[in-house]
């Protein structure tokens, strides 16, 4: 019985946060981008450093919970809970130095009570029953959590001002600023995410990027007018990276070669007054399947950024139901009207692009031109 009482007391003690010493420091760490798509936007975390207590840990938001049931299905549906993580600073530092990612630190200008309040918040948030949260790339990620937790722990006492280099930009532009536009990752993002990310992000919303958290915190002030950040330094500067990429495997080159192939076959068909049936089956199957995928992202998931996606104007889901007509030597009369309809859809896509409803991937242009010409030829051929 005595053992059980001692065990309960011990469990209670480790669940309660330590009392920080007067010399404790709390800082925000900003990690630079990595080389892969999932770390191209950087990372943020809170560092709690208290030499008197032998404490030096980093709390961060956005850790995958691989033990979650149906992990991949929930990830695809946008219903996957992410976790708050806690790491020893030295281990944290070594990992990011190993992957050659910059580490910047901003020490927060807090009094003892504010430091304790923020630390208590993080310790409570790290408890098993509180660790999980529903992740959203734009509104609830590793960077926005830094802003929201700091504001909550300080009773919303932080006033944010625009950085000196602030520019009004859309969510899509903010994303693409961190990517090579002639990359498969950039193309995938532009196809999968809808027009909802083409609206202008407010200054507060721009803080979904870790680098912007660093910029906004540098200009922020507390209720008494003092700066939020008392000291800023770079703990590690990334070494020069080899950014050479294989141009021949880039989307622009690959899609241009595919488009040239479509145009060459179409020209050959025109000269011989025939139709290459397998090409049409492939084009209608691929565009239709992509369209179905985009519809599922829009209506069958909780991803907020995949709604109102006008890539459906070229990736037309109904195309998969036209395969029966394409397999026939002479399709029904209404099929020619259908071809005219999808040409109109391509024209609407151009209109949406011009007026700014949605920005599409530039690397898609050769393919879109080739599709337009192929559809026009099919109308002529079936006459």
N, C-alpha and C positions, 0 to 999 in steps of 0.2 A: 504493500500500500504506500509506504514511504517512497519507494522508487517511482511509483506512478505520479505522486505529487511533485517530486523533484523534476520528473520528465515534463510535466505540464508547465511548471514554472520556467524551465529552460526553454520550452517551445514559445512561451509567452515573451520571454526576454529577447529571443532572436527575431521575433516578429515586430518588435518595437525599435524604431530607429535610434541610433546613438545621439547623444547630445554633442553637437559640434563645439569645438573649442573656439575662442575668440579669433584665433589665427586661421581658421578654416577659409577656404576659397571655393567658390562655385563659378565655373566657366562654361561657355558654349564652345564646343569643338565643331569645326566645319571641315569635312573631308572633301578633297577634290575629286573630280570624275575619274572613273576607271576606263578600261579599254572595251568592256563588253556593254551591251545595251542596258542590262539591268542595273549597272552601276554608273551609267553615263551622266547622271545628274548629281552625283555626290551623295553625301550623307551628313547628318547632324547628330549631336549628342550632348548631354550634360556631363561635365566632369566635376566630381566632388573630391576635393583634396584637403586633407587635414592631417598634417604631419604629427601633431600631438596625439592623435587617436590612431595613427598608423593606417589611415584610410586614404585610398586613391583609386576611385572606381569611376566607370563611365556608364551612364544610363542612356540607352538609345531606343528608339521606336522603329518597328518595321521588321522584326525577326520573323522568319517563316515558322509556322507550327507544323512540322512535317508529320507529327503524330495525330493530327486532326483526321477524323474519319472522312473518307471521300475527298482527300486533299486536292487532287487534280480537278475533280468535278466542281468543287467549291471555288477553286481558283478561277476556273473558266467562267463560272456564273457570277463572280464578283461577290461571293458570300463567305470568303475565307477570312477568318480572324487572324490578325497578326499579333505579335507579342512585344512587350517591352523587354529589353535585354539588359543585363548587368555584367560588366567585364572589368577585370583588373586593368588599370590604365597601361601598365607596361606591356601586357599581352596585346591590348588594343592597339597601342602605338606600333609594336613590332609587325603586326599583321599589315597595317596600311603602309608602313615603310617598305615591307617586302613587296607589296604590289605597286610601289612607286606612286602613291597618291598623297598629295599635299595635305598637311594638317595645320589648320589655323586655330588659334585659341583667343577667346575674348573673355577676360575676367569680369564678372558682373559686380557692379558697385552697390552691394547690399549690406545692410546692417546685420547684426547677429540674429535678430528675430526673423528677418526675411530669409536669411540663409537656412535657418532651422526649419522654417515653414516650407521652403522649397524642397529641402532634403526629405522632410517627413512625407511630403506629397509623393515624391518618387519612390520612397520605401514602401508606402502604402500601395502605390500603383503596381509595384513589383510582386505583391502577394499573389499566390496562385489564383485566387478567386477574382483578381482585378487585372491580371496581366494582359488578357486578350482584348482586342478591340477590332472593329470592322474597318479595314483599311480602305482608303480612297486616295488615288494618286494625286488628285488636285486639292482635296479639302481636308484630308486626315492622314497625312503621311509623316515621315520621320522629321521633316522640317516644320510643318504646321504644328506638330505636337510640341516642339520647342517653344514656339510663340505662345501657344494656348496654355501650356503648363506654367510657363513663366508668368503670364498674365493672371492666371488663376491663383497661383501661390502668392502673388503680390497684390491680390484684390483688385485686379484690373488697373493697376497703378502705372502702367507703362504707356507712354505717348510716343507713337511712331511717326517719324517724318520721312519724306521721300529722300532717298540718296541723291547725291549731286549728279550722278549719271543716269538718273531715272528716266525711262521712256515708256510712254503708254504703248502697250503691245497686247496682242491676243495670246491666249493660252498656247495655241499652235505655234506661234512665232517664238514664244519663250522656250518651248520644247525644242524646236528645230535649231535654235541658236546653239544648242548643246550637241547637235548631231551633224554628221556629214550628210548633206542632202542627197548625195549620190551613193547612198548605202541601203542595204536591204532593211535594216532596222527603221530608218527614216521612211522608206516606202511603206513598210508594214503599218507604221503608226498613222501615216496619212490616209491609208485605205481603211483601217479599222476604226478610227475615231471620227465622229460625226461633226456636223456644223456647230454643235454646242460649244466646241472649243475655239471657234473662230470669233467669238465676242471678245471685247476688250476686258482684260483682267484688271480689277481694281488694285490699288497699291497693296492693300492687305492680302489680296488673293495672289499677288506675285510672290508672296513668301512661301509658296509651295516648293520653291527651289532652295536647297541649302545655301547656295551662294548668295541668294537674295536675303535669307535670314541674316547672314553675316553683314550684309550692307545695311539693312534696316536697323539691326541692333546697334551698329556703329553710330547711328544718328539718333537713336531713341533716348528719351529722357524719363526720369522718374517723376512722381507727383511733386516733389520739392524742387524740380527743375534741374537736378543734378543729372549728368549723363548716366545712362544705364551701364555702359562699359567703362571700367576704370583703367584697363590695360589690354592691349591687343598685341599679339606676337605670332610669328610663324614658327611652329615647332619642327616642321619638316617641309622642305621645298622639293617638289618632284624633279627628278632628273629628266633631261631632254629625252623625249620618247621618239622612237622610230615610227613616224606616221605614214610611211609609204604604204600604199594600198594597191591591190591588183586592179587596175582600171578595166581589164578585160572581163573580169567577173562582176563588175558593178551593174546595178540595175539599168542604167542608161544604155550601156553597151549591149547587154543581153536583150533588153526589150527592143532596142533598135534593130538588132539582128533578127529577132522574131518578126518585127514589123516588116522589115525588108523581105523576109521570106514569104509573109502573107501577100505583100504587094507583088512580088515576083510571080507567085503562083496565080494570083488574080489576073495579072497581065497575060500570062501564058494561057489561062482559061479564055480570056477575051479574044486572043488571037486565034485560038482553035475552036471557039464557040462551044466550050464544054464547061463542066463544073467538077472541081475536085471535091468529091463528097466527104472524104475523110477529114479534110481541113475544116469544113463547116461543122462537122460533128464535134471535132475537138474544140473549136471556138465557142460553140453554143453550150457545150458541156462545162467547160471551165468557167465561162462568164456566169452561167447559171448557178454552179456550185458556190462560187465566190459570193454571189448575190444571196443565196440561201444562208451562208455563213454570216453575212453582214446583218441579215434580218434577225437571225438568232441572237447576235450580239446586241441588237437594238431591243428586241422584245422579250427574249428569254433569259436575260441576265440582269444583274443589278448594277452593272457598270454605268456610271452616270455619263461618261464621255463618249459612249458609242451610239447615242440617240441621234435621230435626224441626220442620218448619213446618206448624202446624195451621191456617193460612189455607186449606189444602187441604180443610177441612171445609165451607167455603162455595164456594171455587173448585174445584169437584169435576171432576176431569179426565174422568171417564166421561160427563159431560154431552154432550161432542161426539159420542159414539156413540149418543145418543138422538135425533138430528135426524131419522132415518128415521121413528121413532114419532111425532114431533111433526108431521111432514108428512102423516100419515095422518088421515083423518076420525075413525076410531075405532082407537086403538092397541091393542096386545095387552094382555091382562089383567095380565100381570106388570108393565107400565109403572106402574100405580097403586101397586104395591108398591115400585117404585123411587122414586116420588115421596115415599112415606112414609119410605123410607130416607134420602133427602137432607134431609128435615125433621129426622129424628133426628140427622143430622150437624150441622145448625145448632144443635140443642139441646146437643150435645156441645161445640160451640164456646163456647157461653155458659158451660157447666160449666168448661171449661179456663180461661176468663177469670176466673171467680169464684174458683177455687181457686189461681190464680196460676201455672198451668203455662205460659201464654203471654199476653202483653198484646197486644191488637189495637188497630188504629187507631180512635179514637173517631169519626172522620169517616165510618167505614164503617157506623155504626149505622143511619142511615136506609135505606141500600141493603139491609142484612141483614133489616130488618123487612119491607121491600117484597118481597124474595125469599121469605121465609117465607109471607107472605099469598098471594102468587101461586101457590106450590106447593100450599098448602091449597085454593085455589080450583080448581086443575086436578084434584085428587083428587075434589072434589065434582062437577065438570063431567063427568069420565069415568065416573062412576057412572051 
